[in-house]
Amino acid sequence: MIKLTKMFKALGNPTREEIMRLLRKHTEMNVSMLTSKLHLAQPTVSQHLKILLDAGVLKVRKEGNETFYSICSTQIFDMIDKLLELYRGEPYKEKE
């Protein structure tokens, strides 16, 4: 149950929610890409990514000096979609 609590806590932040939406749309991004889209400082984005990594919802891939982040499993979106539909009546879709 602790892992589930940690995951929900990690996803319960607006910035981390936006990171998840961006990764859903772009599949894989590095810190620079996320910083550009979020208009936040690199250390702030890195801190949010660490929380998502520790919660087990992201994975990393190294390519040279770059680190790319992606969602561990797209099934997480199925779960989030169902929860949001249940409580708010809206699916977890990217912003248009």
C-alpha positions as protocol buffer text, in pm:
chain_id: "A"
residue {
  index: 1
  type: MET
  ca { x: 0 y: 0 z: 0 }
}
residue {
  index: 2
  type: ILE
  ca { x: 294 y: 236 z: 61 }
}
residue {
  index: 3
  type: LYS
  ca { x: 392 y: 225 z: -308 }
}
residue {
  index: 4
  type: LEU
  ca { x: 39 y: 317 z: -413 }
}
residue {
  index: 5
  type: THR
  ca { x: 31 y: 608 z: -166 }
}
residue {
  index: 6
  type: LYS
  ca { x: 368 y: 731 z: -294 }
}
residue {
  index: 7
  type: MET
  ca { x: 246 y: 713 z: -653 }
}
residue {
  index: 8
  type: PHE
  ca { x: -74 y: 906 z: -581 }
}
residue {
  index: 9
  type: LYS
  ca { x: 118 y: 1167 z: -383 }
}
residue {
  index: 10
  type: ALA
  ca { x: 363 y: 1209 z: -673 }
}
residue {
  index: 11
  type: LEU
  ca { x: 82 y: 1245 z: -926 }
}
residue {
  index: 12
  type: GLY
  ca { x: -113 y: 1485 z: -704 }
}
residue {
  index: 13
  type: ASN
  ca { x: 97 y: 1788 z: -794 }
}
residue {
  index: 14
  type: PRO
  ca { x: 0 y: 2018 z: -1086 }
}
residue {
  index: 15
  type: THR
  ca { x: 355 y: 2043 z: -1223 }
}
residue {
  index: 16
  type: ARG
  ca { x: 406 y: 1666 z: -1212 }
}
residue {
  index: 17
  type: GLU
  ca { x: 64 y: 1619 z: -1369 }
}
residue {
  index: 18
  type: GLU
  ca { x: 177 y: 1844 z: -1654 }
}
residue {
  index: 19
  type: ILE
  ca { x: 502 y: 1647 z: -1688 }
}
residue {
  index: 20
  type: MET
  ca { x: 295 y: 1330 z: -1722 }
}
residue {
  index: 21
  type: ARG
  ca { x: 76 y: 1492 z: -1987 }
}
residue {
  index: 22
  type: LEU
  ca { x: 381 y: 1606 z: -2182 }
}
residue {
  index: 23
  type: LEU
  ca { x: 538 y: 1261 z: -2166 }
}
residue {
  index: 24
  type: ARG
  ca { x: 210 y: 1107 z: -2276 }
}
residue {
  index: 25
  type: LYS
  ca { x: 211 y: 1333 z: -2580 }
}
residue {
  index: 26
  type: HIS
  ca { x: 584 y: 1321 z: -2665 }
}
residue {
  index: 27
  type: THR
  ca { x: 664 y: 970 z: -2532 }
}
residue {
  index: 28
  type: GLU
  ca { x: 1019 y: 1065 z: -2426 }
}
residue {
  index: 29
  type: MET
  ca { x: 1178 y: 1394 z: -2325 }
}
residue {
  index: 30
  type: ASN
  ca { x: 1493 y: 1521 z: -2156 }
}
residue {
  index: 31
  type: VAL
  ca { x: 1513 y: 1789 z: -1884 }
}
residue {
  index: 32
  type: SER
  ca { x: 1586 y: 2067 z: -2136 }
}
residue {
  index: 33
  type: MET
  ca { x: 1277 y: 1981 z: -2339 }
}
residue {
  index: 34
  type: LEU
  ca { x: 1059 y: 1970 z: -2028 }
}
residue {
  index: 35
  type: THR
  ca { x: 1208 y: 2294 z: -1892 }
}
residue {
  index: 36
  type: SER
  ca { x: 1126 y: 2467 z: -2218 }
}
residue {
  index: 37
  type: LYS
  ca { x: 765 y: 2344 z: -2221 }
}
residue {
  index: 38
  type: LEU
  ca { x: 701 y: 2405 z: -1851 }
}
residue {
  index: 39
  type: HIS
  ca { x: 879 y: 2743 z: -1832 }
}
residue {
  index: 40
  type: LEU
  ca { x: 1045 y: 2638 z: -1506 }
}
residue {
  index: 41
  type: ALA
  ca { x: 1405 y: 2633 z: -1390 }
}
residue {
  index: 42
  type: GLN
  ca { x: 1605 y: 2316 z: -1459 }
}
residue {
  index: 43
  type: PRO
  ca { x: 1656 y: 2231 z: -1089 }
}
residue {
  index: 44
  type: THR
  ca { x: 1279 y: 2256 z: -1029 }
}
residue {
  index: 45
  type: VAL
  ca { x: 1201 y: 2022 z: -1319 }
}
residue {
  index: 46
  type: SER
  ca { x: 1474 y: 1781 z: -1207 }
}
residue {
  index: 47
  type: GLN
  ca { x: 1328 y: 1773 z: -857 }
}
residue {
  index: 48
  type: HIS
  ca { x: 982 y: 1686 z: -993 }
}
residue {
  index: 49
  type: LEU
  ca { x: 1130 y: 1416 z: -1217 }
}
residue {
  index: 50
  type: LYS
  ca { x: 1309 y: 1262 z: -918 }
}
residue {
  index: 51
  type: ILE
  ca { x: 981 y: 1241 z: -726 }
}
residue {
  index: 52
  type: LEU
  ca { x: 811 y: 1072 z: -1023 }
}
residue {
  index: 53
  type: LEU
  ca { x: 1107 y: 833 z: -1062 }
}
residue {
  index: 54
  type: ASP
  ca { x: 1102 y: 746 z: -691 }
}
residue {
  index: 55
  type: ALA
  ca { x: 728 y: 679 z: -716 }
}
residue {
  index: 56
  type: GLY
  ca { x: 796 y: 431 z: -995 }
}
residue {
  index: 57
  type: VAL
  ca { x: 598 y: 600 z: -1272 }
}
residue {
  index: 58
  type: LEU
  ca { x: 893 y: 708 z: -1489 }
}
residue {
  index: 59
  type: LYS
  ca { x: 1193 y: 533 z: -1636 }
}
residue {
  index: 60
  type: VAL
  ca { x: 1516 y: 675 z: -1774 }
}
residue {
  index: 61
  type: ARG
  ca { x: 1729 y: 608 z: -2078 }
}
residue {
  index: 62
  type: LYS
  ca { x: 2082 y: 743 z: -2111 }
}
residue {
  index: 63
  type: GLU
  ca { x: 2216 y: 852 z: -2448 }
}
residue {
  index: 64
  type: GLY
  ca { x: 2564 y: 1001 z: -2417 }
}
residue {
  index: 65
  type: ASN
  ca { x: 2537 y: 1286 z: -2170 }
}
residue {
  index: 66
  type: GLU
  ca { x: 2159 y: 1310 z: -2209 }
}
residue {
  index: 67
  type: THR
  ca { x: 1900 y: 1146 z: -1988 }
}
residue {
  index: 68
  type: PHE
  ca { x: 1559 y: 1084 z: -2141 }
}
residue {
  index: 69
  type: TYR
  ca { x: 1247 y: 1027 z: -1934 }
}
residue {
  index: 70
  type: SER
  ca { x: 941 y: 827 z: -2029 }
}
residue {
  index: 71
  type: ILE
  ca { x: 639 y: 669 z: -1863 }
}
residue {
  index: 72
  type: CYS
  ca { x: 701 y: 320 z: -1720 }
}
residue {
  index: 73
  type: SER
  ca { x: 366 y: 189 z: -1833 }
}
residue {
  index: 74
  type: THR
  ca { x: 88 y: 350 z: -2030 }
}
residue {
  index: 75
  type: GLN
  ca { x: -152 y: 154 z: -1812 }
}
residue {
  index: 76
  type: ILE
  ca { x: -111 y: 429 z: -1555 }
}
residue {
  index: 77
  type: PHE
  ca { x: -311 y: 656 z: -1785 }
}
residue {
  index: 78
  type: ASP
  ca { x: -593 y: 399 z: -1801 }
}
residue {
  index: 79
  type: MET
  ca { x: -607 y: 407 z: -1422 }
}
residue {
  index: 80
  type: ILE
  ca { x: -595 y: 787 z: -1405 }
}
residue {
  index: 81
  type: ASP
  ca { x: -860 y: 818 z: -1678 }
}
residue {
  index: 82
  type: LYS
  ca { x: -1094 y: 589 z: -1485 }
}
residue {
  index: 83
  type: LEU
  ca { x: -1040 y: 774 z: -1157 }
}
residue {
  index: 84
  type: LEU
  ca { x: -1096 y: 1116 z: -1314 }
}
residue {
  index: 85
  type: GLU
  ca { x: -1407 y: 1001 z: -1496 }
}
residue {
  index: 86
  type: LEU
  ca { x: -1540 y: 862 z: -1170 }
}
residue {
  index: 87
  type: TYR
  ca { x: -1472 y: 1174 z: -964 }
}
residue {
  index: 88
  type: ARG
  ca { x: -1481 y: 1462 z: -1214 }
}
residue {
  index: 89
  type: GLY
  ca { x: -1639 y: 1325 z: -1525 }
}
residue {
  index: 90
  type: GLU
  ca { x: -1337 y: 1412 z: -1740 }
}
residue {
  index: 91
  type: PRO
  ca { x: -1068 y: 1189 z: -1892 }
}
residue {
  index: 92
  type: TYR
  ca { x: -696 y: 1254 z: -1840 }
}
residue {
  index: 93
  type: LYS
  ca { x: -625 y: 1391 z: -2187 }
}
residue {
  index: 94
  type: GLU
  ca { x: -362 y: 1630 z: -2312 }
}
residue {
  index: 95
  type: LYS
  ca { x: -447 y: 1998 z: -2325 }
}
residue {
  index: 96
  type: GLU
  ca { x: -535 y: 2127 z: -2666 }
}
